[in-house]
Amino acid sequence: MKPSISIITIGVDDLERACIFYRALFDSADEQISADEDHVACVFDDGLSFVLFEREQVAQTARKAVAIASTPGFVRSY
């Protein structure tokens, strides 16, 4: 079985602003978007999910004490 990426999680500084940007970038329909107070997810037809979290939460997932704003924070899952 060939592994494939199924979830990409991005850490952002402003969840609302990032959601507006990526939603426009991917031209996502309302039914593709799932949102909660701490994240926004976009599910594509091929099964790939693109998830936005606050940068601090991504740092916690990576077991880092501090999230550095100028560095990319992301998690790939397969």
N, C-alpha and C positions, 0 to 999 in steps of 0.2 A: 504494500500500500504506500503510495506516494503521499507524504505529508503536505498539507496545504494550510495556509493561514486562514483562520475563520473569524478571528476578532482582532481588531486593531484598536487599542485604547490610547488616547492622546490626553496629556495633561495640559490644561489651559489656565490662564490667569483670570479670564472673565467668561464664565460658562454661557451666559446669555449672548454676549457678543460673538463668541466662537460658534455657537449654534446657528446664529443668523448667517455667518460667513460660510460655514460648511454646508448648510442647507441650500444656499444659493449655488455654491460650487458644484454640488452633486445633483442639483435640481430635484431634490427629494420631495415626494408627495407626502401628504399628511399621514397616510396609512403606513408609511415606512418609518415614521418617527415614534420613538417611545421615550418619554421624559419623566424624570422624578426630580426631587429637589437637589439631589447630589450628582446627577448625570443626565446625559442625553444620548440616545442610541439611534442609529440609522441602520436598518436592515435592508440589504440589497437582495435582488432576485436570486443571485448565485449562492446565497447563504452567508456571505461576508457581512459582518457587523462592524460598524465604525462607531466607537463610543468615546464621548467626551467626559472627562472628570476634571475637577479642580486639581491643579498642579500639586497641591499639598497631599491629596489623597493618593496620587500616583507615587509620590515620594514615600508615603507610608507603606504602600504595596511593595516597593523596592527595598523596604527597611532602611530608608535614609532618614536622618533626623531633620534635614532641611531641604526644601525644594528651591532650586536656584532658577530664578525667572529667565535668565538668558540661555539656559540649556534646554534641549528638547527632552521631554519626558514622555515615554510611550511604552506600551506593553504589547507584544504580539502573542497571540495564542493560536495553537493549532491542535 
